[in-house]
Amino acid sequence: QVQLVESGGGLVQAGGSLRLSCAASGRTFSDYAMGWFRQAPGKVREFVAVINWSGSSTSVADFVKGRFTISRDNAKNTVYLQMNNLKPEDTAVYYCAARMGRLSQLFRDYDSWGQGTQVTVSS
């Protein structure tokens, strides 16, 4: 499995921006599709965005479309989530995850997870 460490979370006002990073180690990063998920208190973990191994294909959840962008830099073994126009309902712990093979929006398809980074959006 690949080891994942997220960073970049914090407290931001509504309408603001954050960029999350997820650094991978331990295996060949470009072998993996990478996903971002989030979990708010009392809610189930939900899909946010995913990117394939090369960065040529991405998918984002409808509720973040036009606001969030996923990207990766295989030379740096890092995947990013650029979050713009943040809303209070975006408040959650954000996790990155890795899986070998195709893109997936299902958290059960991922076998490596980071520890999560807290994003809090104030109104």
Stockholm file with secondary structure:
# STOCKHOLM 1.0

chainA/1-123         QVQLVESGGGLVQAGGSLRLSCAASGRTFSDYAMGWFRQAPGKVREFVAVINWSGSSTSVADFVKGRFTISRDNAKNTVYLQMNNLKPEDTAVYYCAARMGRLSQLFRDYDSWGQGTQVTVSS
#=GR chainA/1-123 SS CCEEEEECCEEEETTCCEEEEEEEESSCGGGEEEEEEEECTTSCCEEEEEECTTSSCEEECGGGTTTEEEEEETTTTEEEEEECSCCGGGCEEEEEEEEESSCCCCGGGCCEECCCEEEEEEC
#=GC SS_cons         CCEEEEECCEEEETTCCEEEEEEEESSCGGGEEEEEEEECTTSCCEEEEEECTTSSCEEECGGGTTTEEEEEETTTTEEEEEECSCCGGGCEEEEEEEEESSCCCCGGGCCEECCCEEEEEEC
//
